[in-house]
Amino acid sequence: MSNNYPTLLRRGIRIAGAAATATVAMGLFSTGAANADTFVPLPDGQKNGPGVTITHAGEHALISPSLAANGAGRVVWVSGNAIADVAVTPEGTAGPNNGAANAPGTNNSSTHGASALTTGYIVGCQVSISDNAISAGVSGGINLSGGSLGGSIGLQLGPGEVKFVSIDSKDVLKPGVYSVEYQDAEISIQGCAGYAQARSYTVVEIIGDHYSKTSLYGAPFSIG
């Protein structure tokens, strides 16, 4: 019996050590899970319109709780590449009016005098970012002025609100392939105590006598 005692003792120490290691590991994983960022891969999309093909590729989002830690805020970093293959557009700018026959712009067109590629995100609080929500937002007008890739975009959202956030835009001054690539553009959301959703949009506006506006929307995703 005395010969077996050291062996049993060593086995007991090994088992106890393994249990302690497992306990520490589980504790670390639990702590991390509460504060972990969530990576969301998103599918590519493509849309054909009059004289243009829009592609949105390589899109993903990284979601984390807000540093405010108040339960009503969260932060999302979005990345992607919006590409427009434009076959027909008037070269250069067209003055302050860009509607048909140089008439004032219609259908929420901008008035900066050039065709344009714009990409951004639709963000909603306690509302599904469905086609109905998109239609409501578009009727109110999408901001085509562009945003800043280098800074954070802050949103104050209440229940049932939907806002359009422009990430960036590029003038389309002649036929060709244009792209807007963005990496980790930060959108900070405050005031939304319920669930929040977002989805990307890419718009190509072609000015001139045959004015057109083609919009591509990405897949909706939860921001928590």
C-alpha positions as CSV (number, residue, x, y, z in Angstrom):
1,M,0.0,0.0,0.0
2,S,2.8,2.3,0.8
3,N,4.4,1.6,-2.6
4,N,1.2,2.8,-4.4
5,Y,0.7,5.9,-2.3
6,P,3.2,8.2,-4.2
7,T,1.6,7.2,-7.5
8,L,-1.9,7.9,-6.3
9,L,-0.7,11.2,-4.8
10,R,0.8,12.3,-8.1
11,R,-2.4,11.3,-10.0
12,G,-4.5,13.4,-7.5
13,I,-2.2,16.4,-8.0
14,R,-2.5,16.1,-11.8
15,I,-6.3,15.9,-11.6
16,A,-6.6,18.8,-9.2
17,G,-4.2,20.9,-11.4
18,A,-6.3,20.1,-14.5
19,A,-9.5,21.1,-12.7
20,A,-7.9,24.4,-11.6
21,T,-6.7,25.1,-15.1
22,A,-10.2,24.5,-16.5
23,T,-11.7,26.8,-13.9
24,V,-9.3,29.6,-14.7
25,A,-9.9,29.2,-18.5
26,M,-13.7,29.2,-18.1
27,G,-13.5,32.3,-16.0
28,L,-11.4,34.1,-18.6
29,F,-13.7,33.1,-21.4
30,S,-16.8,34.2,-19.5
31,T,-15.2,37.6,-18.8
32,G,-14.2,38.0,-22.5
33,A,-17.7,37.0,-23.7
34,A,-19.3,39.8,-21.9
35,N,-17.1,42.4,-23.5
36,A,-16.1,40.7,-26.8
37,D,-16.5,42.4,-30.1
38,T,-18.7,40.7,-32.7
39,F,-17.5,40.2,-36.2
40,V,-20.3,40.1,-38.8
41,P,-19.4,39.1,-42.4
42,L,-21.9,40.4,-45.0
43,P,-22.7,39.1,-48.5
44,D,-21.6,40.9,-51.7
45,G,-24.4,42.5,-53.8
46,Q,-24.9,43.8,-57.3
47,K,-27.5,45.9,-59.1
48,N,-27.9,46.9,-62.7
49,G,-29.4,50.3,-63.6
50,P,-29.6,52.6,-66.6
51,G,-26.1,52.9,-67.8
52,V,-24.5,51.6,-64.6
53,T,-23.7,48.4,-62.7
54,I,-23.2,48.8,-58.9
55,T,-21.3,46.2,-56.9
56,H,-20.7,46.2,-53.1
57,A,-18.0,43.8,-52.1
58,G,-15.9,42.8,-49.1
59,E,-18.4,44.2,-46.6
60,H,-18.1,43.4,-42.9
61,A,-18.9,45.0,-39.5
62,L,-17.3,44.8,-36.1
63,I,-19.7,45.6,-33.3
64,S,-18.9,46.4,-29.7
65,P,-20.7,47.9,-26.6
66,S,-20.3,51.6,-26.2
67,L,-17.6,52.8,-23.8
68,A,-20.4,54.8,-22.1
69,A,-21.6,51.4,-20.7
70,N,-25.1,52.7,-20.3
71,G,-27.0,50.0,-22.2
72,A,-28.3,52.6,-24.7
73,G,-25.1,52.9,-26.8
74,R,-23.0,50.8,-29.1
75,V,-20.3,51.2,-31.7
76,V,-19.9,49.6,-35.1
77,W,-16.9,49.7,-37.4
78,V,-17.9,49.1,-41.0
79,S,-15.7,48.2,-44.0
80,G,-16.5,47.5,-47.7
81,N,-15.9,48.6,-51.3
82,A,-18.6,50.2,-53.4
83,I,-17.9,50.0,-57.1
84,A,-19.8,51.7,-60.0
85,D,-19.2,50.7,-63.6
86,V,-20.6,53.7,-65.5
87,A,-21.3,53.4,-69.2
88,V,-23.1,56.7,-69.9
89,T,-22.9,60.1,-68.2
90,P,-22.3,63.6,-69.4
91,E,-18.6,64.5,-69.1
92,G,-17.6,67.1,-66.5
93,T,-20.1,69.1,-64.6
94,A,-23.5,70.4,-65.6
95,G,-24.0,73.5,-63.6
96,P,-26.4,73.8,-60.7
97,N,-29.2,71.8,-62.3
98,N,-28.9,68.2,-63.1
99,G,-32.4,67.1,-64.1
100,A,-33.7,66.3,-67.5
101,A,-33.0,69.1,-70.1
102,N,-31.1,71.1,-67.5
103,A,-34.2,71.4,-65.3
104,P,-34.0,71.3,-61.5
105,G,-33.0,67.9,-60.1
106,T,-35.8,65.6,-59.2
107,N,-36.2,62.3,-57.3
108,N,-34.0,63.5,-54.4
109,S,-31.2,64.3,-56.8
110,S,-28.3,66.4,-55.5
111,T,-27.5,69.8,-57.1
112,H,-23.7,69.7,-57.1
113,G,-23.7,69.5,-60.9
114,A,-22.0,66.1,-61.5
115,S,-22.9,62.4,-61.5
116,A,-21.9,60.8,-58.3
117,L,-21.3,57.5,-56.5
118,T,-22.3,57.6,-52.8
119,T,-22.2,54.9,-50.1
120,G,-23.3,54.8,-46.5
121,Y,-25.5,53.1,-44.0
122,I,-29.2,53.1,-42.9
123,V,-29.4,52.8,-39.1
124,G,-32.6,52.2,-37.1
125,C,-33.6,51.8,-33.5
126,Q,-36.2,49.2,-32.6
127,V,-37.3,49.0,-36.2
128,S,-36.7,46.5,-38.9
129,I,-34.7,48.0,-41.7
130,S,-37.0,46.6,-44.4
131,D,-38.1,48.0,-47.7
132,N,-40.8,50.0,-46.0
133,A,-38.2,51.7,-43.8
134,I,-36.0,52.4,-46.8
135,S,-38.8,53.9,-48.7
136,A,-39.6,56.2,-45.9
137,G,-36.0,57.3,-45.7
138,V,-35.6,57.8,-49.4
139,S,-38.7,59.9,-49.6
140,G,-37.1,62.2,-47.0
141,G,-33.9,62.4,-49.1
142,I,-30.5,60.6,-48.8
143,N,-27.6,62.9,-47.9
144,L,-25.3,62.8,-50.9
145,S,-22.8,65.3,-49.6
146,G,-20.4,62.6,-48.3
147,G,-18.9,61.9,-45.0
148,S,-15.4,61.6,-43.4
149,L,-13.6,58.2,-43.5
150,G,-11.2,59.4,-40.8
151,G,-13.6,60.4,-38.1
152,S,-16.4,58.9,-36.0
153,I,-20.0,59.5,-37.0
154,G,-22.3,60.0,-34.0
155,L,-26.0,59.2,-34.1
156,Q,-28.7,59.9,-31.5
157,L,-31.5,57.5,-32.2
158,G,-34.8,57.1,-30.4
159,P,-37.2,54.1,-30.7
160,G,-38.6,53.8,-34.2
161,E,-36.2,56.2,-35.7
162,V,-34.3,55.5,-39.0
163,K,-31.3,57.6,-40.1
164,F,-29.2,57.6,-43.2
165,V,-25.4,58.0,-42.6
166,S,-23.2,59.0,-45.6
167,I,-19.7,57.4,-45.4
168,D,-18.2,58.9,-48.6
169,S,-18.9,59.9,-52.2
170,K,-17.1,60.4,-55.4
171,D,-17.9,62.5,-58.5
172,V,-18.4,60.6,-61.7
173,L,-17.2,63.0,-64.4
174,K,-17.0,60.6,-67.3
175,P,-17.8,57.0,-68.2
176,G,-15.6,54.4,-66.4
177,V,-15.1,52.4,-63.2
178,Y,-15.3,54.3,-59.9
179,S,-14.9,52.9,-56.4
180,V,-15.2,54.1,-52.8
181,E,-13.3,51.8,-50.4
182,Y,-13.7,52.3,-46.6
183,Q,-12.0,50.5,-43.7
184,D,-13.3,50.6,-40.1
185,A,-15.4,53.6,-40.5
186,E,-16.9,54.2,-37.0
187,I,-20.6,54.8,-36.4
188,S,-21.4,55.5,-32.7
189,I,-25.0,55.1,-31.7
190,Q,-26.5,56.6,-28.5
191,G,-30.0,56.8,-27.0
192,C,-31.2,53.4,-28.4
193,A,-32.2,51.3,-25.4
194,G,-33.7,48.6,-27.6
195,Y,-32.3,46.6,-30.5
196,A,-30.7,48.4,-33.4
197,Q,-30.2,47.4,-37.0
198,A,-28.2,48.7,-40.0
199,R,-27.7,48.0,-43.7
200,S,-25.5,49.6,-46.3
201,Y,-26.7,51.6,-49.3
202,T,-24.9,52.5,-52.4
203,V,-26.4,55.1,-54.8
204,V,-25.2,56.1,-58.3
205,E,-26.8,59.3,-59.6
206,I,-26.5,60.0,-63.4
207,I,-27.3,63.5,-64.4
208,G,-28.3,64.9,-67.7
209,D,-31.3,64.6,-70.1
210,H,-31.8,61.0,-69.1
211,Y,-31.5,61.4,-65.3
212,S,-31.4,58.2,-63.3
213,K,-30.7,57.1,-59.8
214,T,-29.8,53.4,-59.0
215,S,-29.7,52.2,-55.4
216,L,-28.2,49.0,-54.1
217,Y,-28.9,47.9,-50.5
218,G,-26.9,45.4,-48.4
219,A,-28.1,42.8,-46.0
220,P,-29.5,44.0,-42.7
221,F,-27.5,43.1,-39.6
222,S,-28.1,43.6,-35.9
223,I,-26.0,46.0,-33.9
224,G,-27.2,44.5,-30.6
